Amino acid sequence: MADNFDFEDWGLYNVIGFLGQKYFVEYLDTVNSTDDILFEESDDTGVLYNEQLLKILIDSNNETIIKPDEPLKLAEGYELAVKAIDTEGMLLELTKNGKAVDSDILSPTNTTSSMADTTYYYRGDVGESNDIVLIAAHFKNAVTIDKKPMALLDGLWQLSD
């Protein structure tokens, strides 16, 4: 069954009900769109054909400010931190249980930024499924206030790994 992400610009994904909860099945392609970044960036777009179901841990469109000294705490020991912001963009770092597992540079401050420029994503292997987007965060904006970089997040997604 198709479902919308809470951050609707990411498009759709399929779910299945199991034991009274929704589980992730696959990302769906939005025809003629590149905003479906989670579909576009996953090598395996689904997990059911590998006889897996992934628990949806976070699906949110709540606006949240991330400060450099206060990383965003996610489920399963992950944290997303803003390390630096300048006129070119911002540097993000993802850690799991205190160990850095990924980093990326985004450009949410540019008015011509695409969905790829404003969405951080982390891919991983789960069982037989390869390079599936497990964590995604959409950044609405990034600013520096009192010499402290801050980022405004307005979309967040996490699957169990």
CORTA-V247088 format. One record per pair of residues at least 6 apart in sequence whose C-alpha atoms are under 6 Angstrom apart, sorted by the first residue. I is the first residue (numbers start at 1). J is the second residue. Records with the same first field share a line. If there is no record, write none. Layout:
I: J  J
This chain:
1: 14  15
2: 13  14
3: 12  13  14
4: 12
6: 59  60  61
7: 61  155
10: 35  36
11: 36
12: 28
13: 26  27  28
14: 25  26
15: 22  23  24  25
16: 22  23
23: 53  54  55  56
24: 54
25: 46  47  48
26: 45  46
27: 39  45
35: 115
39: 45
42: 131  132  133
43: 131
44: 129  130  132
47: 129
54: 160
55: 159  160
56: 159
57: 158  159
58: 157  158
59: 156  157
60: 155  156
61: 154  155
62: 154
63: 153  154
64: 152  153
65: 151  152
66: 150  151
67: 150
68: 82  83
71: 79  80  81
72: 79  80
73: 79
77: 96  97
78: 95  96
79: 94  95
80: 93  94
81: 92  93
82: 92
83: 91  92
84: 90  91
85: 149
89: 106  107
90: 105  106
91: 104  105
92: 103  104
93: 102  103
94: 100  101  102
95: 101
106: 117  118
107: 117  118
108: 118  141
109: 141  142
118: 138  139
119: 137  138
120: 136  137
121: 135  136
122: 133  134  135
123: 131  132  133  134
124: 131  132
125: 131
134: 158  159
135: 157  158
136: 156  157
137: 155  156
138: 153  154  155
139: 152  153
140: 152  153
141: 151  152
142: 150  151
143: 149  150
144: 150
